[in-house]
C-alpha cells in the first residue's frame, strides 16, 4: 500500500500526512476510481452492441417482410396474367394474337374497281377438292360484301336464276333481307368514299321491307335491288350480272354483251 501511494506521490502532492487508517481509505477510493475507469467502457460497449444488434434485427425483419410482400404480389400478378391468357385461348378466334391472322382478317376498305376472290355467297365458303376441306369467308372484303348483297337482292326480286326446286317462301325473304343488312354493315367506307348515302338508303330499304307485310314489300324490294345493282356496277370490276347468274354466284348463261 505504501509503495502504491509513493508511486502516486500522494503525500508530496497533497502536502500533508495521513494515518495508516486514512491511507487505507484513500487507497480504497483510488481502487474504486480505477475500477470505474475499467468498467465503464465495458458497459458502453455492451450497450452499443445491444443497440446495434436490435437495429440489425429490426431492419432485417423489415427487409424480410418487404421481400415476402413483393413475392406475393408477383405471384398474384402471374396468376392474373395466366388466368387472362387461358380465357383468351378459350375464346378461340375472338382472342387473336397472331400478327398474320390480324392482317389476314383486317377489313378492306371499299374501293372502286377492286377485284375479289370468289366465294359461295349462299354458304360463304370455298371447298378444296384436294384437301377436302372448307375455308370460310370472314366478311372482311367490303367489295365482295357489296357483290353478295346485290346477289341476294337479285334472288328475292327474280333477277337471279334460283336453282332450288322449291319456291321462295316468306321465311327465305326474311333470311335474305337480314343477310343483306349484315353485309351492308360489314362494308368499310373510306374517309372520302363516294355514294355513302346510297349505302345508307339500301340499308334503310332492307329494314323497311322486314317491317312490311308480304303484299306490301315488292316495291321496296325492287328499289333495294336497283340501289345495290348500281353500287355493285360502280365499285366492282366483275359485278353480279342479273338474269344470267345463279344464286350461288356462278354464271349460268352467256353474257349478252359477249
Backbone torsions as a table, in degrees:
resi	resn	phi	psi	omega
1	UNK	NA	-47.0	178.5
2	UNK	-61.3	-38.3	179.5
3	UNK	-62.9	-41.1	-178.7
4	UNK	-66.7	-40.1	-179.2
5	UNK	-70.1	-32.8	178.4
6	UNK	-66.8	-37.5	178.7
7	UNK	-62.4	-29.3	178.8
8	UNK	-85.6	-3.7	-175.7
9	UNK	50.6	44.7	-171.1
10	UNK	-60.5	-55.8	-174.7
11	UNK	-67.1	-36.3	179.7
12	UNK	-65.9	-41.9	-178.9
13	UNK	-71.2	-37.8	-178.8
14	UNK	-80.2	-28.9	-178.8
15	UNK	62.2	48.1	175.1
16	UNK	-156.0	173.5	179.4
17	UNK	-119.5	147.7	-177.9
18	UNK	-127.4	155.1	176.1
19	UNK	-76.7	173.1	-179.4
20	UNK	-65.0	-36.0	-180.0
21	UNK	-67.0	-42.0	178.9
22	UNK	-63.6	-39.5	179.9
23	UNK	-62.1	-39.3	179.7
24	UNK	-64.0	-41.3	-179.6
25	UNK	-65.8	-40.4	179.6
26	UNK	-65.9	-43.0	-179.7
27	UNK	-63.1	-36.4	178.9
28	UNK	-63.6	-42.2	178.6
29	UNK	-65.9	-37.2	178.3
30	UNK	-62.3	-40.9	178.6
31	UNK	-62.4	-38.4	178.3
32	UNK	-63.2	-43.0	180.0
33	UNK	-62.4	-45.1	179.6
34	UNK	-64.5	-37.9	179.1
35	UNK	-64.7	-40.0	177.9
36	UNK	-64.1	-38.7	178.1
37	UNK	-62.1	-34.7	-179.1
38	UNK	-79.1	-37.9	-172.2
39	UNK	-77.2	-40.6	-174.3
40	UNK	-56.3	-46.4	178.0
41	UNK	-58.5	-35.4	178.9
42	UNK	-65.6	-42.9	177.3
43	UNK	-60.3	-43.8	-178.3
44	UNK	-63.8	-43.6	179.4
45	UNK	-64.3	-40.2	-179.9
46	UNK	-64.3	-45.0	179.5
47	UNK	-62.1	-44.4	179.3
48	UNK	-61.3	-40.2	179.1
49	UNK	-63.5	-42.5	179.9
50	UNK	-63.4	-44.5	-179.8
51	UNK	-61.1	-46.5	179.4
52	UNK	-62.6	-40.9	180.0
53	UNK	-62.8	-45.9	178.8
54	UNK	-61.9	-41.3	179.9
55	UNK	-62.3	-44.2	179.1
56	UNK	-63.0	-43.6	178.6
57	UNK	-62.8	-41.2	-178.9
58	UNK	-61.6	-50.1	179.7
59	UNK	-67.6	-32.9	177.6
60	UNK	-64.1	-41.7	179.2
61	UNK	-64.2	-43.8	179.6
62	UNK	-61.6	-46.3	-180.0
63	UNK	-61.1	-42.7	-179.2
64	UNK	-63.3	-43.5	179.5
65	UNK	-63.7	-42.9	179.0
66	UNK	-63.2	-41.5	-179.4
67	UNK	-63.2	-43.1	179.2
68	UNK	-65.8	-39.5	177.7
69	UNK	-61.9	-40.2	178.3
70	UNK	-63.8	-40.9	179.5
71	UNK	-65.2	-40.1	179.2
72	UNK	-65.3	-42.5	178.9
73	UNK	-63.0	-41.1	179.2
74	UNK	-64.1	-39.1	178.6
75	UNK	-63.8	-42.2	178.0
76	UNK	-63.7	-40.0	179.0
77	UNK	-62.7	-44.1	179.6
78	UNK	-63.6	-39.5	179.1
79	UNK	-64.2	-40.6	179.3
80	UNK	-63.7	-45.2	-180.0
81	UNK	-63.1	-41.2	179.2
82	UNK	-64.9	-38.9	179.5
83	UNK	-63.5	-44.3	178.9
84	UNK	-64.6	-40.0	179.9
85	UNK	-62.4	-40.3	178.8
86	UNK	-65.9	-41.4	179.1
87	UNK	-61.5	-42.2	-179.7
88	UNK	-65.2	-39.5	179.1
89	UNK	-67.3	-35.2	-180.0
90	UNK	-69.3	-24.2	-178.6
91	UNK	-78.5	-6.2	175.6
92	UNK	65.9	-125.2	-173.1
93	UNK	-67.0	-16.8	-179.5
94	UNK	-73.1	-24.9	179.2
95	UNK	-108.6	79.3	-176.7
96	UNK	-96.1	122.1	178.8
97	UNK	-113.6	-11.4	-178.5
98	UNK	-76.8	124.6	-177.7
99	UNK	-61.6	-36.3	-179.6
100	UNK	-64.9	-40.5	179.5
101	UNK	-66.6	-39.0	179.3
102	UNK	-62.6	-41.9	179.1
103	UNK	-68.2	-37.6	-179.0
104	UNK	-65.4	-39.1	-177.5
105	UNK	-91.8	6.1	-179.4
106	UNK	-66.1	137.0	-178.9
107	UNK	-65.5	133.6	176.8
108	UNK	-93.9	123.7	-179.6
109	UNK	-67.7	140.2	179.0
110	UNK	-56.5	133.1	-175.4
111	UNK	-140.0	138.3	178.5
112	UNK	-69.1	131.6	176.3
113	UNK	78.4	19.6	179.8
114	UNK	-82.3	140.3	173.2
115	UNK	-97.0	144.3	-178.9
116	UNK	-128.7	160.2	177.8
117	UNK	-81.8	138.5	-176.2
118	UNK	-71.2	134.7	171.5
119	UNK	-128.4	160.0	174.4
120	UNK	-75.9	109.0	-174.8
121	UNK	-72.9	-10.7	174.5
122	UNK	-81.7	-40.5	-177.7
123	UNK	-110.9	-13.4	-179.3
124	UNK	53.3	55.8	175.7
125	UNK	-150.5	172.8	173.1
126	UNK	-127.4	147.9	178.3
127	UNK	-116.8	125.4	178.3
128	UNK	-96.0	111.4	-176.7
129	UNK	-70.2	-23.7	179.5
130	UNK	-72.8	-46.1	-177.9
131	UNK	-95.5	-10.2	-178.3
132	UNK	56.5	44.2	179.7
133	UNK	-130.5	156.8	177.5
134	UNK	-102.1	142.9	169.9
135	UNK	-113.6	128.1	-172.4
136	UNK	-100.6	138.4	-179.2
137	UNK	-71.4	139.5	-176.2
138	UNK	-104.6	10.6	177.9
139	UNK	57.0	34.2	-178.7
140	UNK	-97.8	-13.0	-177.7
141	UNK	-96.9	105.0	-176.1
142	UNK	-61.3	-37.3	180.0
143	UNK	-65.8	-38.8	178.3
144	UNK	-72.6	-33.6	176.1
145	UNK	-58.7	-39.3	177.6
146	UNK	-65.9	-44.2	178.3
147	UNK	-57.5	-47.0	-177.2
148	UNK	-67.8	-36.6	178.1
149	UNK	-64.2	-42.1	177.4
150	UNK	-62.7	-42.7	179.9
151	UNK	-58.6	-46.6	-177.5
152	UNK	-67.9	-35.5	175.7
153	UNK	-66.8	-33.6	178.9
154	UNK	-68.4	-36.8	-178.9
155	UNK	-64.2	-44.5	-174.8
156	UNK	-83.2	1.5	174.4
157	UNK	-120.6	15.8	178.1
158	UNK	61.6	28.9	175.4
159	UNK	-101.5	4.3	175.8
160	UNK	-127.5	153.9	179.1
161	UNK	-81.6	110.1	-177.7
162	UNK	-92.5	114.6	-169.7
163	UNK	-85.8	-6.6	-177.9
164	UNK	-72.0	146.7	179.2
165	UNK	-74.1	-21.8	-179.0
166	UNK	-89.1	149.0	175.9
167	UNK	-74.2	160.0	178.8
168	UNK	-69.8	120.5	177.0
169	UNK	-88.7	157.6	176.5
170	UNK	-52.7	-34.4	179.6
171	UNK	-63.8	-32.0	178.8
172	UNK	-70.7	-37.8	175.9
173	UNK	-59.4	-46.3	179.8
174	UNK	-61.9	-44.1	179.8
175	UNK	-60.0	-43.9	-178.3
176	UNK	-71.0	-36.9	178.0
177	UNK	-65.2	-42.4	177.3
178	UNK	-63.6	-37.2	178.2
179	UNK	-67.0	-39.5	178.6
180	UNK	-62.4	-44.3	178.8
181	UNK	-61.2	-43.6	179.3
182	UNK	-61.4	-44.1	180.0
183	UNK	-64.3	-42.2	179.1
184	UNK	-64.9	-35.1	178.3
185	UNK	-69.4	-19.8	-179.7
186	UNK	-100.4	20.2	174.4
187	UNK	-99.3	120.9	-179.6
188	UNK	-92.7	119.1	179.8
189	UNK	-93.5	142.0	174.0
190	UNK	-73.6	168.6	-177.9
191	UNK	-62.2	-37.2	-178.7
192	UNK	-108.2	26.2	-175.5
193	UNK	-67.2	139.8	177.8
194	UNK	-85.0	163.3	171.8
195	UNK	63.6	27.2	177.9
196	UNK	-63.5	-37.2	-179.7
197	UNK	-62.4	-35.4	178.5
198	UNK	-66.1	-36.8	176.9
199	UNK	-65.5	-41.1	178.0
200	UNK	-63.6	-39.8	179.0
201	UNK	-63.3	-42.1	179.8
202	UNK	-61.8	-42.8	-179.8
203	UNK	-65.6	-40.6	178.6
204	UNK	-64.4	-40.5	179.0
205	UNK	-64.3	-40.0	179.5
206	UNK	-65.5	-41.1	179.2
207	UNK	-69.3	-35.9	177.5
208	UNK	-64.8	-42.0	179.7
209	UNK	-61.2	-35.9	178.5
210	UNK	-64.3	-30.9	-178.9
211	UNK	-82.2	-23.1	-176.6
212	UNK	-81.3	161.7	175.0
213	UNK	-81.3	166.8	-176.8
214	UNK	-57.3	-39.6	-175.4
215	UNK	-74.8	-15.4	-174.9
216	UNK	-105.1	-11.6	-168.6
217	UNK	-90.3	-6.9	-177.0
218	UNK	-57.8	-48.6	178.1
219	UNK	-61.7	-36.6	179.3
220	UNK	-65.1	-43.1	179.7
221	UNK	-65.5	-39.7	179.2
222	UNK	-63.6	-42.0	178.6
223	UNK	-66.8	-39.2	177.5
224	UNK	-59.6	-47.2	179.8
225	UNK	-62.6	-41.3	-179.1
226	UNK	-61.1	-43.1	179.8
227	UNK	-63.8	-46.7	-178.5
228	UNK	-68.0	-35.6	177.5
229	UNK	-59.8	-46.9	-179.1
230	UNK	-66.7	-40.3	179.2
231	UNK	-65.5	-42.6	-179.7
232	UNK	-61.4	-45.4	179.8
233	UNK	-68.2	-29.9	-179.5
234	UNK	-73.4	-40.8	-171.4
235	UNK	-96.0	-27.0	-171.1
236	UNK	-107.6	141.2	177.4
237	UNK	-66.5	-40.4	179.5
238	UNK	-121.9	81.2	179.2
239	UNK	-73.3	166.8	174.8
240	UNK	-65.9	134.0	-176.7
241	UNK	-103.6	114.5	-178.9
242	UNK	-63.7	143.8	171.4
243	UNK	82.7	-17.5	-177.9
244	UNK	-124.8	-1.2	-175.4
245	UNK	-116.0	142.0	-179.7
246	UNK	-82.2	173.5	-178.2
247	UNK	-71.4	-11.3	175.6
248	UNK	-94.0	6.1	176.6
249	UNK	88.2	-4.4	-179.4
250	UNK	-87.5	138.2	178.9
251	UNK	-76.1	121.9	-175.4
252	UNK	-101.9	-24.8	179.8
253	UNK	-122.4	158.6	-179.5
254	UNK	-66.7	143.9	177.6
255	UNK	-72.0	124.7	179.4
256	UNK	-58.1	-26.1	-177.9
257	UNK	-76.9	-19.6	-177.3
258	UNK	-77.9	NA	NA
